[in-house]
Structures are given as C-alpha cells and as structure tokens.
C-alpha cells in the first residue's frame, strides 16, 4: 500500500496552545510557529471554565500564533479540541502577509445543550489559564497591546492557600475499586 502524502495546515492557536509548553506536552510537533492576527473574529471565553473560543465579528481581530501542523498533529488537535469545530479563517502575519488557517471554535449547539443540562453559564477564565496564554504570547512576541488586554481581563482568582480544603488521610489498608 502506498504511503499517504502528509499535508500541512496553518493552525491558529488562541488558548493554552499558544504556549509552547502546553503545545508540546500534548505530543504535538508543529514545525514553524509565528505570531499572527486572526481577522474578522473576536476572542470570547465560554463555559463555566471560561475556555477561549472565537466569534465571528467583521472588522475585529485577535492575536495568537500560527503553528504549521501535519496531519498527525491535526488529528491529535481534533481529539483534544473535541467540543470545538475546526473552521477555516484568514490570519495576517506580522509582516503583513494574509494566509488561510484553521482555528477551533466552540460548537454552539453542543455548548447550548450542555448549558441546558448543567446550567453552564459563561465564566471568566481561571488565573492559571490566562497566565498560560500570556506566557505563550510573550514567548512568541505577540503584540504587547494584546498581552496587556489579556492581563487586564477579568479572571477567576486562585483559592488562597489558607482556604484550601483538607481531607483526612485514608485508613491504612482500605482500598476502593474504580466502580466504588
């Protein structure tokens, strides 16, 4: 059987995948990476966890990074981003060149179904999630005005250490099955 020819896609990362540590920790290889601006969209934080997504918005834009990904990376990303739809969009590189890319956008139907089941309202992103995004943006030299916007965005603060829950230690020799 002949080998399938690998193709490459420009993947526009908007959330934690901006950060190279997060990207690589998921076993993704992406060859080239550069900052870019996604045109005619705006970033939104959706769901109780405040996960990054995009909404169509003519004339608006958001910043992130373009990873050049092969078929294997894209298959992994489709699994990782399973609550999102992969769509095609246009990005402008910082040198002014426009390129076609793919980006993940929350599937609104699935999001609405989830909201109906568990009263899942949109929330602010966690402090840690935004830190991961900001670290990635700094690493890839995304426009400082966008980084400043992320830094000023409302967050769900971490629970102070003195308010952490404490659990009693389990008795020695007591075990539970996965079913229990």
HUWO-V74066 format. One record per residue. N is the residue number from 0. RES is the residue in one letter. PSI is psi as a letter, one per 30 degrees, with the letter a starting at -180 (NA if undefined). D_LAST is the distance of its C-alpha to the last C-alpha in whole Angstrom. Layout:
((N RES PSI D_LAST) (N RES PSI D_LAST))
This chain:
((0 X k 47) (1 X k 49) (2 X k 47) (3 X k 45) (4 X k 47) (5 X k 45) (6 X l 46) (7 X k 45) (8 X k 44) (9 X j 45) (10 X k 41) (11 X j 42) (12 X k 39) (13 X f 39) (14 X b 35) (15 X f 34) (16 X f 35) (17 X e 38) (18 X k 37) (19 X f 38) (20 X e 35) (21 X e 33) (22 X e 34) (23 X e 35) (24 X f 31) (25 X g 30) (26 X g 32) (27 X k 35) (28 X e 38) (29 X k 41) (30 X e 44) (31 X l 46) (32 X k 45) (33 X l 48) (34 X l 48) (35 X l 48) (36 X k 49) (37 X k 47) (38 X l 50) (39 X h 49) (40 X l 46) (41 X l 44) (42 X k 41) (43 X l 38) (44 X k 35) (45 X l 33) (46 X l 29) (47 X e 27) (48 X f 27) (49 X h 31) (50 X k 31) (51 X k 35) (52 X a 36) (53 X l 40) (54 X k 42) (55 X k 45) (56 X j 48) (57 X k 51) (58 X f 53) (59 X l 50) (60 X l 48) (61 X l 46) (62 X l 46) (63 X a 43) (64 X k 44) (65 X k 44) (66 X k 43) (67 X j 44) (68 X k 41) (69 X a 42) (70 X e 40) (71 X e 37) (72 X e 36) (73 X e 37) (74 X e 34) (75 X e 32) (76 X e 33) (77 X e 32) (78 X e 28) (79 X e 28) (80 X h 30) (81 X f 28) (82 X g 28) (83 X l 32) (84 X k 35) (85 X k 38) (86 X l 41) (87 X k 44) (88 X a 46) (89 X k 49) (90 X l 49) (91 X j 52) (92 X l 52) (93 X f 54) (94 X g 57) (95 X f 57) (96 X k 57) (97 X k 54) (98 X l 52) (99 X k 49) (100 X l 46) (101 X k 42) (102 X l 40) (103 X k 37) (104 X k 37) (105 X k 34) (106 X j 34) (107 X e 35) (108 X e 33) (109 X e 30) (110 X e 30) (111 X e 32) (112 X e 29) (113 X e 26) (114 X e 28) (115 X e 28) (116 X e 25) (117 X g 24) (118 X h 27) (119 X j 27) (120 X l 30) (121 X k 32) (122 X l 32) (123 X l 34) (124 X l 32) (125 X l 31) (126 X e 33) (127 X e 32) (128 X e 32) (129 X e 35) (130 X e 36) (131 X e 35) (132 X e 37) (133 X e 40) (134 X e 40) (135 X e 40) (136 X e 43) (137 X e 45) (138 X e 44) (139 X g 46) (140 X h 48) (141 X l 47) (142 X k 50) (143 X e 50) (144 X e 50) (145 X e 47) (146 X e 45) (147 X e 47) (148 X e 46) (149 X e 42) (150 X e 43) (151 X f 44) (152 X k 41) (153 X k 39) (154 X l 35) (155 X j 32) (156 X l 33) (157 X l 30) (158 X k 29) (159 X k 31) (160 X e 30) (161 X f 31) (162 X g 28) (163 X k 25) (164 X k 22) (165 X k 22) (166 X k 18) (167 X k 18) (168 X k 18) (169 X k 15) (170 X k 16) (171 X k 17) (172 X f 16) (173 X k 12) (174 X l 10) (175 X k 6) (176 X l 5) (177 X e 5) (178 X e 4) (179 X NA 0))
